[in-house]
Amino acid sequence: MRAVIPVAGFGTRLKPHTYSMPKVLLTVGDKPILGHILEKLVQENILNATLITGHLGDKIVSYVRKEFPQINAEFVEQEEMLGLGHAIYSAAKTFGNEEIFIILGDTVFDVNLDNVLKNQVSSIGVKNVEDPSRFGVAVTENGFVKKLIEKPSRPISKMALVGLYYIKNSELLKDSLEELIRKNIKTRGEYQLTDALQIMIERGEKITTFKVDGWYDCGKPETLLSTNRFLLQKNHYAAKAENTVVIPPVFIAENAIVENSVIGPFTTISKNCIVRDSIIKNSIINPGAHVERAMLDSSIIGSNAVVKGKFTRLNAGDSSELEFD
């Protein structure tokens, strides 16, 4: 079994943070987005992984090698952003004919993988949504996927694909991806994984679905904060803070310095942060940031940013410096 994790995206909707940090290394809960995914793989004893990098890929390589040395990780660069299908095609040389589990790198999920990986056929994660036009969707018949459509213009199914794909027949997936590239089959200008999976179905591959109720998007500031709230409700921890009121759930890293403040609820203070004389709620303070004399709500403060001043709502990028009179 090998995990295949595409992490090459620019994270346009999370600018300015993604100018200097890959989206998957932004903090949510007590660790980066990618850390939650890799931790889940280790728990399931999936220790072989291919990560498809692009924008600031060297930072992803460094993070994985430092924080998850137990994972036998290979890194493949997607030189052009030509879609998810192209990303998986770029990594095909790393997974031979073994079973693979594809996980989109900007999604935090909560599902019992043990049950999924016992399936005798390929299976893809789905969740019912009200607006399926934003997603790839599945149409099923007699328990199997009959049709996969990327971002349908008219509602044919509310069963959205959530970015988890268990593929038993990786050789057939490779052949189907090769057909996409060879015939230049694109949807919305990109080579789509859903189109390759549809080719597999048309060639006789049986694909089922599994429900994923715990699916948390990290693609926009508001969804990143929402996912942060969910994770803190499940797992929160506050290191000692001097003369500070802590309103759970929060996460305060052991080596963070927090003094004379009110923290929480739903706030993450990452490692190496300094927070003094501040009130912070429903916010994420990324590693190394310095916040002083500030009142923050629904804010994301980038790594090594400095914020000093007064009450506001901020989306401050890495290494920025803001001071309010």
N, C-alpha and C positions, 0 to 999 in steps of 0.2 A: 504494500500500500504506500502510495506517495501522495502527499498534499501538493497541489499546484496553486500558487497564490499570486495573482496579478496585482502589482503595486506600482505600476508605471504612470498612473494618472497625474495630471498637473494639480488637481484640486482647485479648479478655478473659482468655485463658489465659496471657498474658504480663504480667499485672499483677504488681508495681506499676509496671513500666517504662512501660506504655502509658497511665498517667494523664497523663503530661506529654510523651510522645513517640509519634507514630504508629508502629505496628508496623513498617511498611516502612522506617522510618529507623533502626531498631536495627542496630547494627554486627554483621557476620558476616564473617570473613576480614579484608580490608583496607578495607572500605567498608560503607555501609548496604545492606540487602537490595535496596532499589529501585535503588541504584547498580549492582549486578551485572546487573539486568535491562536498564537503560538502556544500559549499556556494551555488552551483547550486541546491542542494536538498532543502535547506532552502527556496530559491526563489520559488521553485515549491511546497512548503508546504509538502514535504515528510520528516516527522520528526521521523519516526521509521527506524532504521538502524541496520544491523548486520555487524560487521567488523571481517573478518577472519584473525587472526594475526599469526605470527610465529617469524621470526628473529627480535629481539629487539622490540617485541610486547608491552612491558611495556611503551616505549616511545610513541607509537601510542595511547595507552589508555590515557596517560597523556595529550597528545595534544588535542585529541577529547573532553575530559571532560573539559579542561580549555577553549578552543577556541570556542566550539560549545555546550554549556550547554543546548541549546534549543532542541537538538537532543536526542531522547530517544535511546541511543546506547547500544547494547549488543555486547560482545566480545567473540569470540570462537577461541581457539587455534587449528591450524592445526599441529598436532604433527609430521606428516611425509609429506614431499613434494612429493605427489603422483599425482599431476596434478590438473587442474582447476576443473574437475568433482569431484574429491575427496574433494577439498576445499568446494565446494557448498554442497556436501553431509554432510560434517562435521557441517555445519550450519543449516541443515534441521530442527532440533528440535526447532529453533527459529522462524520459519515463518508459522507454521500451514498450513491453507488452503488459506491464503490471497494472493493477487496478489503481485508479487515481481519484482523488477527492479535490475538486476545484472549489476554492473559497475566495470570494471577492474581498480584497484587502481593506475596504472601507466600511465593513459591516461587522457589528458585534452580534453574536447569535447565542441563543440559549436553547439547545436541543440535545436529546439523548442520542449521541452519535453511535453508541454501541448497537442500538436497534437498527439504525440506518445501514451500518456496515455489515449487518447479517443478511441483508437482502440478496436474493439469488439473481437479481437483474439490476440494471442501472436504475437510479432513482434521483429525482431532483426536488429540492426544497421549495415549497410554495406557501403562500399565505393569502387569504381572501382580503382584498382591498376595495375601497369604494371607487377609486379612480385608477383603473387599470391602464390608462393611456400612457402613464409614466414608466411602465415596466414591460418586460417580456411576459407573456401569459401562456398558460397551458390549457388546452381543451382535452378532456379525458373521455374515454369510452370503455366501459367494462373494466375499470380499474387501471387502464394503461393510457399513456399519453398518445393522443391521436394527432394533435397539431400543436406546434409552438409558433407564436407570432411575436415579433419584437415591436413593442409600443403600438398597439393596434389603434387605428383612427376611429374605429367604431367598436363598441363594447361587445365582445364575443365571449368573454370569460372574466370573472373577477379573481381568478386564481393566478396571482402574480408570482413570478420567479424571484426568489430572494437572494440568489447568488451562492447557493450551495448545490454542487453537482457531484453525485457519486457515479463514476463511470466504470463499469465492469470490463467493457471491451474497448480498451484504449487504442488498439490497432485500428479498429473501425472508425474511432473518432479522428485519428490521424489522417486516414484516407478521406474522410468527409471534409476535414479542414483543407486538405490538399486540393480537393475538388473546388472548394470555395475560391481559393487563391488562383487555381489554374483557369477557372471559368470566369474569374472576376465577378463573383456573385456578391453584391453588396446590398445592404439595407440601410437607408438613411446615411449613405456615403461611407459605411464601414463594413468590415467583415465581422459578422455577428456569430457568436457561439450558438445562439438559438437556431440559426440557419443550418449550421453543421449538425446539430442534434436532430433537426428535422430530416436531413439527408439520412442519418442513421436509422430513424424510424421508417423511412421509406424503403430502406434496404432490409427491413425486418427486425431491427433491434427492438426489444421490449424495454420500455422505460415506464416506471411507476412514479408516483409522487409521495412525498412525506410532508406532513404539516409542520410548520415552524411558527409557533405563536410568539416565541421570544426572538424577534428580529428587530434590530435597532440600527437605524441609519446614522452615519456620521458625516454626511456629505455637505451639510450647511451649518452655519453657526447655531441656528435654533434647534436643529436635530442633534447636533453635538452636545448642546446643553441638556436636551431632553434625555439623551442616552446617559449622560453623566448623572442625572438625577436617578435614573433606574439603577445604575451600577452602585451608587452610594447607598441606596435602600437595601441592596443585597449584601454589600460588604463595605463597612465603613470603619475607619480607624483614625484617631487623633493623637498624635504625639503630644508631649507636654508643651503647653504654651503658657507664657508668663503673663499673669494678670489679664487673662483673656476669657471671655465668655464664649463657649463652644455650643452651638445649637445643632444637634445631629439631624440628619446624617451628614458627616463631612469626612474628608480625608486630609490629614496633615502629615506630611512626610517627616520621618525621624530627624533628618538634618535641617529641616526648615526652621527658621527663627520667626516666631510669632509673638508679638508683645503688645499689650495694652489695646486689644482689639475685640471685636465681636465677629465671629466666624460662623457662617451657616444661617439657615440650612442649605443643603445641596451645593456645597462648595469644595473644590479640590485645591489644596495648596501643595504644589509639587516639591520635589527635592531641590535643595539649595536656594529656596525662596526666602526672601526677607519681607515680613509684613509687620508694620508698626502703626499704631494709632489709627486704625482703619475699621470700617464696617463693611463686610463682604458677604453677599448671599447669592445663591444660584449662579455661581461663576466658576471659571477654571483659570487658575494661575499656573502657567507653564513653568518648567524648570528654570531656576536662576533669576526669575523676575523679582523686582524690588517695588513694593507698594507701600506708600507712606502717606498718612493724613488724607486718606481717600475713602469715599463711600461708593461701593460698586454693587451693581445689581445686574444680573443677566449679562455678564461681561466675560470676554475671553482675553487674557493678557498673555502675549507671546513670550517665548523663552528669552531671558536676559533683558526684557523690557523694564523700563523704569517709569513708574506712575506716581506722581505726587500732587496732591491738591484738594479737590472738592468732589461732592456727589455728582456722579454722571453714569452713563452707560457707555461702555467702550468695547471696541474690537481692535485692539492694538497689536500690531505685528511684532515679530521677533526683533530684538535689539533697538526698538524705538524708545524714545524718551519723551514723556509728557509731564509738564508741570503746570498746575493751575494756581493762579494767585487767589 
